[in-house]
Amino acid sequence: MPEPLRRSIHQLVSEAVQNCQEVLRYTEPDQAHTWKRMTLYRATDAADTMNMAAMLIAAYCQRTGMSRDTLESYLQLVQQQDRAKGPGEGEWAHLAGLLGEDAPVASEAGTWASMQFRSGQRHAEEARQPDDDPQKLFTEACVHGLRARLCEDVDSLDGYLPPHVARLARKVAEVLEEPQTATA
């Protein structure tokens, strides 16, 4: 990968991670008045930023001779969903499962909607259990700790996170140093 492209991709991924951190931030109880608007803004910002990264890589691949079929395969176009259409049957079914509602009546996309409904039910069941998945907690703490270090505001972690996540995020932030430029 050419160095300018690599650096651009790293910048885009960094921006996406910061937007993901804000999605997590706006799910906290002290953000009750803005959570709907801000979680949607930041989630779509993160998705758009990662889409820019994918399209930049795709443009390079196409410029260097990758076939259209191969490019489309790598871009996983069959998984692409258009946000402009709004929530689809799968999202409505997943939400019904999460909220303990009856399964929606299935149409021709019934199998997918049924799978999403069951997935929502599983997530709802998991939400009733203590949130102690070490991998998830560590990931969340890393994202919060990284953002706090980048903003030079480590003390802000104690204001809004659950105490066990704040402690771990603070540890992450404290071990991060200013990036050093590479010397050749």
Phi, psi and omega in degrees: 000129178298144185304316179299322177293316179302314181295321178296317179297317179299320179296316180296318178296320177300316177298318180296319179296319178297320176294322177297320177300319180292327174302312179298317182301317184282000173270354182286150186304328182287357181252023186305328184281343183236004190298320183297308183296310188286325177294322178291317178303308187287326177295318179287326174300315179297315180297316180296321180294318177291328175296320176300318179298314180298318182291327177294316176296318180298319179298318179296314180300317180294319179298327183268013169103009178292137180292154180299319180298315179296315179301314179297323177296313180294328178283353177052051185300334179294340179270349184296131176235140182270116178296332184299335179284345183081185181299140178257187182303321181297317180292319178296319179293317179300315179299317178300317177296318179299320186269004178073025179270172176292152177296137177292157177292128185276144174255214181293338177269026187303319182296314180297314180297321178297318178296320179293323177298313179296323176297317176299319178298318178297316179296322178295318178297317178297326181292339178280345180268158176302141182275082186235021177294111185301323181293317180294315180296319179294318178299314180298316179296321179297316181295314179294317180296319178297314180297318179298320179292316180298324180272358184052046181221059182297327181296338180294340182299328183284348187276336188221347182270155170302142187307319182291327177285320179298318180299313181292320179297321178297318177298317178299312182298322183290333180272348179281135178247166173300136179297137179261139177288142181286139176250137183272000000 
